[in-house]
């Protein structure tokens, strides 16, 4: 049952995890080499436009429930708001993606329509296929279709580059596995945001994910670590995470009942409750990524003096 399901999901390799992580690393390395070849072709093909391209920020957790989609949607909304530039939020989890749910709606396009948005797609077509959620915010995704084959990495790469050519900012909710689509997404990402909660299992997952992604040649400076629900009193804190991960924690997002409330309302919490601690923390992270100064930072600087 595993192999056909994997093939349908667009996976080029099936790895037996009982054999340890070496086999996974080999498979991931094969995929990255393939993605890198794809990338070098694209760079020569679009030479001349390279300086115009937007930035891709992907959000990843190999464990469900860490807050990956919460962070994707709220970061995208915050980036659109604080930069005043057009931003695309993308749901690459074609099996179980929930990005649209955070905006209180469902995707209206199918996977083939999305994948047609390669690098040659017109500005009008790109905007038409996305769903506009705010002044500068568009969302891209497709409902799960058990009959459809998951798109190959090559199509995902073209799709993401097409969006990147049209949007200054692209925030991607990556799938939770090391499939073609996730690897191509990481390869094209300027920044990869790793999310975890403060629990041993989550931190262990995150540490393994980082190790795997570094082993296959992604540069360490591309990664950022975000602790979600970081104020939980659970006997672990940011310094423990930094010690285990050997990488600094870049942002701590507090827990808040407003998150499930805003999800039920279908509005990102940064839009729905902009003054809340959780919204301020997400906006500060968005400001870090985009090099903007937001009002809360200015207040904090003044208070520090």
Secondary structure, 3 states (H helix, E strand, C coil): CHHHHHHHCCCCCCCCHHHCHHHHHHHHHHHHHHHHHHHHHHHHHCCCCHHHCCEEEEEECCCCCCCHHHHHHHHHHHHHHHHCCCEEEEECCCCCCCHHHHCCCCCCCCHHHHHCCCCCCCHHHHHHHCEEEECCEEEECCCCCCCCCCCCHHHHHHHHHHHHHHCCEEEEECCCCCCHHHHHHHHHCCEEEEEECCCHHHHHHHHHHHHHHHHCCCCHHHEEEEEECCCCCCCCCHHHHHHHHCCCEEEEECCCHHHHHHHHHCCCHHHHCCCCHHHHHHHHHHHHHHCCCCHHHHHHHHHHC
